Amino acid sequence: MALEFRCADVGLACRGKVTADSKEELLAKVGEHAQKVHDVALTETLVDYALTKVRTK
């Protein structure tokens, strides 16, 4: 079961989409995208919120 996170689901005007096979891998990829594209370092609060928007495929 793949997991998917989309920036648009948290209100960002970004078409970024990240997929992974585990929560840990997904969070690493989301953190990398957030830093590179949005210049944002994920905090515990942002991680908790992002996890509420994760979809399963």
C-alpha positions in Angstrom: 0.0 0.0 0.0 1.5 3.3 -1.1 1.2 6.5 0.8 0.7 9.9 -0.9 1.0 13.5 0.3 0.0 16.5 -1.7 1.0 20.1 -0.8 -2.3 21.4 -2.1 -4.1 19.3 0.6 -2.5 21.5 3.3 -3.4 24.8 1.5 -0.2 25.4 -0.4 -0.3 26.7 -4.0 2.0 23.9 -5.1 1.4 20.8 -7.3 3.9 18.9 -5.3 3.1 15.2 -4.7 5.2 12.7 -2.7 4.6 9.0 -2.6 6.3 6.3 -0.5 5.8 2.8 0.9 6.2 3.7 4.5 5.4 6.6 6.8 9.1 7.2 7.6 10.1 7.3 3.9 7.2 9.6 3.1 8.1 12.0 5.9 11.7 12.1 4.7 10.6 13.0 1.2 8.1 15.5 2.4 10.7 17.1 4.6 13.2 17.3 1.7 10.5 18.8 -0.6 9.4 21.3 2.0 13.0 22.5 2.6 14.0 22.7 -1.1 10.8 24.1 -2.6 9.2 26.0 0.2 12.2 26.8 2.4 10.4 25.4 5.4 11.9 23.0 8.0 9.3 20.6 9.3 8.4 20.9 13.0 6.6 18.3 15.0 3.4 20.3 14.6 3.8 20.4 10.8 4.5 16.7 10.7 1.5 15.9 12.8 -0.7 18.1 10.5 0.8 16.6 7.3 0.1 13.1 8.5 -3.6 13.9 8.8 -3.6 14.6 5.0 -1.8 11.5 3.9 -3.7 9.4 1.4 -3.4 5.6 0.8 -3.3 4.2 -2.7 
